[in-house]
Amino acid sequence: MEKEKKGVRLDHISKIYQDPKTGKEFYAVENTTLDIEAGTFVTLLGPSGCGKTTTLRMIAGFESPDEGEIYLGGEAINHLTPNKRDTAMVFQSYALLPHYNVFDNVAYGLKIRKLPKEEIRERVMNILKLVEMDGMESRMTNQLSGGQQQRVALARALVLEPGVLLFDEPLSNLDAKLRVSMRTEIRKIQQKVGITAIYVTHDQSEAMSISDKIIIMSKGKVEQAGTPQEIYYHPNSRFVADFIGEANFLDAEVLSAENEKARIEVAGKQLEVNNFCHARTGDRVALVLRPEAVTLAEQGYLEATVVLSTFMGAYQYYQVMVGDMELQITDYNPVNRRVYQAGEKAFLDFDSQGVYIL
């Protein structure tokens, strides 16, 4: 697919709806500015009602922003109808044509564009091979599994050779195991083709596994944007830390802070930690401590009481109390380590460099 890669820029876009019950207006998306680089895979992630699908639909042209401008490859596109935009959408429902076979479903958009028959055939067969559906072009869509239908929907979008490929929760109708394999396939195809992809999901693990960049949204606004590693290890708010993966929060007081480091006191103990929020001396703060970053030991930083100990195969899952704070711990590969039981005392052992101030 030899075509120029295109980025997407949202310049202070907003979408206002009216609540049907109260009649009051509210922002579904509010004053959002984003730069999505050409050729990258970007995920819009957040809970239901956060504005991620509305944002995607505005890029596609199915909704119009009430404020701001959308640019595709440097061209302002607010005024363009969906079929005039250099985008293609893969829907949650697949939206396949039930009375058409696989070939005709994939060829549909090309026929609308009145391309020559031979070119249509060549492009459709090439795309079906790419999504590993070659040999099935004469099958009717109701004869396909959910995963195969998803591949056909992906092929139908890719065959148009769009500048940007849009995904609206495309895997939510599949079972858990198939979702994992299909998201891997989508990522491989995106990288092979080199297309810009914008993907909407509420599934954190899905976003982490396929994205170059994750944009976390809440209540119509962008909470944080960054690589999966940046989002996970350096969340900039309690919402982000709690939404992406599991997180423990410990209340602490900042005793001193300088040069990206802070000395803090938590549960009567002093620790030196990374100071990514530039906390100031005397501040009351919350610390983020990921469950997998902690182990229980005979000696350590903070004394804890085990209230739950559960063997999960790959890890031992604990719930412990540190003072009046409950923490979760996932102690991986516990086969050669002591397993603590409910009621026992232990210490939390962790790398202080893995604790972050919010």
C-alpha positions in Angstrom: 0.0 0.0 0.0 2.2 2.8 -1.3 0.5 5.9 0.0 1.5 8.9 2.0 1.0 8.4 5.8 -1.2 11.0 7.4 -1.3 12.4 10.9 -4.4 13.8 12.7 -4.6 17.0 14.7 -7.5 18.0 16.9 -7.3 21.8 17.6 -9.4 22.7 20.6 -12.4 20.6 19.6 -15.6 20.4 21.6 -18.9 18.5 21.2 -22.0 19.7 23.1 -25.1 17.5 23.6 -28.4 18.2 25.3 -29.4 15.9 28.2 -32.9 14.5 27.1 -34.1 14.3 30.7 -33.1 17.7 32.0 -32.8 19.6 28.7 -29.4 21.0 29.9 -26.4 21.1 27.6 -23.2 19.3 28.5 -19.8 18.8 27.0 -19.3 15.2 25.6 -15.8 16.4 24.5 -14.4 19.7 25.9 -11.6 21.8 24.4 -9.5 18.8 23.3 -6.2 19.3 21.5 -4.3 16.2 20.2 -1.5 15.5 17.8 -1.4 12.0 16.4 1.7 11.3 14.4 1.5 9.7 11.0 2.0 5.9 11.0 1.4 5.5 14.7 -1.1 3.3 16.6 -3.0 5.5 19.1 -5.6 4.3 21.5 -8.4 6.4 23.1 -9.0 4.8 26.4 -11.4 5.5 29.2 -14.6 4.5 30.9 -18.1 4.7 29.3 -19.2 8.2 28.7 -15.7 9.7 28.7 -15.9 11.1 25.2 -13.6 8.6 23.3 -16.2 7.4 20.8 -17.5 10.9 20.2 -14.0 12.0 19.4 -13.5 9.1 17.0 -16.9 9.8 15.3 -15.9 13.5 14.8 -12.6 12.4 13.1 -14.7 10.1 10.9 -17.2 12.8 10.1 -20.2 11.1 11.7 -20.4 13.9 14.2 -19.4 17.6 13.7 -17.5 19.5 16.4 -19.3 22.5 17.8 -16.0 24.2 18.5 -12.5 23.7 17.0 -11.0 22.2 13.9 -9.9 18.7 12.8 -6.9 18.4 10.5 -6.0 15.3 8.5 -2.5 15.4 7.0 -2.5 19.2 7.4 -5.9 19.7 5.7 -8.9 21.0 7.6 -11.7 18.5 7.2 -14.6 19.7 9.4 -16.5 20.6 6.2 -16.0 17.2 4.5 -18.6 14.4 4.7 -17.4 11.0 5.9 -17.1 9.6 2.3 -14.9 12.6 1.3 -12.4 12.1 4.2 -9.3 9.9 3.8 -10.4 7.6 6.6 -12.1 4.2 7.0 -13.9 2.8 10.1 -14.0 -0.7 11.5 -17.2 -0.9 13.6 -17.9 -2.8 16.8 -20.8 -4.6 15.0 -18.6 -5.3 11.9 -21.5 -3.9 9.7 -21.1 -6.6 7.1 -23.6 -6.9 4.3 -25.4 -10.2 5.0 -26.5 -11.0 1.4 -23.0 -10.5 0.0 -20.2 -13.0 0.1 -16.7 -12.1 1.5 -15.3 -10.9 -1.8 -18.3 -8.6 -2.5 -18.2 -7.2 1.1 -14.6 -6.2 0.7 -15.1 -4.9 -2.8 -18.2 -2.9 -2.0 -16.4 0.5 -1.4 -14.2 0.1 -4.5 -17.3 -0.6 -6.7 -18.9 2.5 -5.3 -15.9 4.4 -6.5 -16.3 2.8 -9.9 -12.8 1.3 -10.2 -12.0 -1.1 -13.0 -13.0 -4.7 -12.4 -9.5 -6.1 -12.7 -8.1 -3.5 -10.2 -10.9 -4.3 -7.8 -10.2 -8.0 -8.0 -6.4 -7.5 -7.5 -6.8 -5.2 -4.5 -9.4 -7.4 -2.8 -7.4 -10.6 -3.2 -4.2 -8.9 -1.9 -6.1 -7.6 1.1 -7.7 -11.0 1.8 -4.3 -12.5 1.8 -3.0 -9.9 4.2 -5.7 -10.7 6.7 -5.4 -14.5 6.1 -8.8 -14.8 4.5 -7.7 -15.8 1.0 -9.6 -18.9 -0.2 -12.8 -17.8 1.6 -13.9 -15.1 -0.9 -17.0 -17.0 -1.9 -18.2 -17.7 1.6 -21.3 -15.9 2.9 -20.7 -13.8 6.1 -23.2 -15.9 8.1 -20.9 -18.9 7.5 -18.0 -17.2 9.2 -16.8 -17.2 12.8 -16.7 -14.0 14.8 -13.0 -13.7 14.3 -13.3 -14.3 10.5 -16.1 -11.6 10.3 -13.7 -9.2 12.1 -11.0 -9.9 9.5 -13.4 -9.2 6.7 -14.5 -5.9 8.3 -10.8 -5.0 8.6 -10.1 -6.0 5.0 -13.0 -3.9 3.8 -11.5 -0.9 5.5 -7.9 -1.5 4.4 -8.8 -2.1 0.8 -9.8 1.6 0.5 -6.2 2.5 1.3 -7.2 5.2 3.7 -4.8 7.7 5.2 -6.2 6.9 8.7 -7.9 3.7 9.9 -10.4 4.1 12.8 -11.5 1.4 15.2 -14.6 1.6 17.3 -14.2 -1.1 20.0 -13.8 -3.7 17.2 -13.2 -6.7 19.5 -15.8 -6.3 22.2 -18.1 -8.9 20.6 -15.4 -11.7 20.7 -14.6 -14.1 23.5 -11.6 -13.3 25.7 -9.1 -15.7 24.0 -10.0 -14.6 20.5 -9.8 -10.9 21.5 -6.2 -11.4 22.5 -5.2 -13.1 19.3 -7.1 -10.6 17.1 -5.6 -7.6 18.7 -2.2 -9.0 18.0 -3.2 -9.6 14.4 -4.5 -6.0 14.1 -1.3 -4.6 15.5 0.9 -6.8 13.1 -1.2 -5.7 10.1 -1.0 -2.0 11.1 2.8 -2.2 11.4 3.1 -4.1 8.1 0.9 -1.6 6.2 2.3 1.4 8.1 -1.1 3.1 8.4 -2.1 5.6 11.0 -4.6 3.9 13.4 -6.8 5.4 16.0 -8.4 2.8 18.2 -11.2 3.2 20.9 -11.4 0.8 23.8 -12.3 0.6 27.5 -10.0 -2.4 27.9 -6.7 -1.3 29.6 -4.8 -4.5 28.7 -5.9 -4.1 25.1 -4.6 -0.5 25.0 -1.3 -1.4 26.7 -0.6 -4.3 24.3 -1.1 -2.6 20.9 -0.5 1.1 21.3 2.4 3.4 20.5 0.6 6.0 22.4 -2.4 5.9 24.8 -4.7 8.9 25.4 -6.7 8.5 28.6 -10.0 10.4 28.7 -12.4 11.2 31.5 -15.5 13.3 31.4 -14.8 14.7 28.0 -11.2 15.7 28.7 -7.8 14.2 28.1 -6.4 13.2 31.5 -3.0 12.1 30.1 -1.3 11.1 26.9 1.9 9.1 26.5 3.5 5.7 25.8 2.1 2.7 27.7 5.2 2.8 29.8 4.8 6.5 30.6 1.1 6.1 31.5 1.8 3.1 33.7 4.9 4.1 35.5 4.3 7.9 35.7 0.6 8.5 36.0 -0.2 12.2 36.5 -3.4 11.8 38.5 -5.1 9.3 40.8 -7.7 8.6 38.1 -5.0 7.5 35.6 -3.1 5.4 38.2 -6.3 3.7 39.2 -7.6 3.2 35.7 -4.6 1.7 34.0 -3.6 -1.5 35.8 -3.9 -2.0 39.6 -2.5 0.5 42.0 -2.1 1.0 45.7 -2.3 4.5 47.2 -0.4 5.4 50.4 -1.0 8.6 52.2 2.3 10.4 53.0 3.8 13.7 54.1 6.6 15.4 52.2 9.5 16.2 54.5 11.8 17.6 51.8 11.8 17.8 48.0 14.5 18.8 45.5 16.2 17.6 42.3 13.4 15.2 41.3 13.7 13.4 44.7 11.6 13.7 47.8 12.0 12.5 51.3 8.6 11.5 52.6 7.0 9.9 55.7 4.5 7.1 55.4 3.1 5.1 58.3 5.8 6.5 60.6 8.7 5.5 58.3 10.8 7.8 56.1 11.6 7.0 52.5 13.3 8.7 49.6 11.2 8.5 46.3 11.0 9.9 42.8 9.3 13.3 42.9 7.6 13.5 39.5 4.9 15.9 40.6 7.4 18.3 42.1 5.8 18.1 45.5 6.8 20.7 48.1 7.9 20.4 51.6 4.9 20.0 53.9 2.5 18.7 51.3 0.2 15.8 52.0 0.5 13.5 49.0 -0.6 10.1 47.7 2.1 7.5 46.7 1.4 5.1 43.9 2.8 1.6 44.5 2.0 -1.1 41.9 1.1 -4.5 43.3 3.8 -6.4 41.4 6.5 -4.0 42.7 6.0 -5.2 46.3 7.0 -8.4 48.0 6.5 -9.6 51.6 9.7 -10.3 53.6 11.1 -10.8 57.1 12.6 -7.3 56.8 11.7 -4.3 54.8 10.3 -0.7 54.7 6.8 -1.0 56.3 5.3 -3.5 58.7 2.1 -5.1 57.5 -0.5 -7.6 58.6 -1.7 -10.2 56.0 -5.5 -10.3 55.8 -5.8 -12.5 52.7 -3.4 -14.9 51.0 -4.4 -16.7 47.8 -2.4 -18.9 45.4 -3.1 -17.9 41.8 -0.5 -20.2 40.1 1.9 -17.6 38.5 1.7 -15.5 41.6 0.6 -15.4 45.3 -2.1 -12.7 45.8 -2.1 -10.9 49.1 -4.2 -8.2 50.8 -2.4 -6.6 53.7 -3.0 -3.8 56.1 -0.4 -1.1 56.7 -1.9 0.9 59.6 -5.4 1.7 58.3 -4.4 1.4 54.6 -5.2 -1.8 52.6 -2.8 -2.8 49.9 -2.8 -5.5 47.2 0.3 -7.5 46.4 1.0 -9.8 43.5 4.1 -11.8 44.4 5.1 -13.5 41.1 6.8 -17.0 41.0 6.4 -17.7 44.7 7.5 -21.3 44.4 10.9 -20.7 46.1 9.8 -18.0 48.5 8.0 -18.2 51.8 4.2 -17.8 51.5 2.6 -15.8 54.3 -0.8 -16.7 55.6 -3.7 -14.6 56.8 -3.0 -13.2 60.3 0.8 -13.2 60.0 3.0 -10.1 60.3 5.5 -9.2 57.6 7.3 -6.3 56.0 6.8 -4.7 52.6 9.9 -4.9 50.5 10.1 -2.8 47.4 12.4 -0.6 45.3 11.9 3.0 46.5 12.6 4.1 42.9 9.3 2.3 41.9 7.2 4.5 44.2 5.8 7.7 42.7 4.2 10.8 44.2 0.9 12.1 42.8 
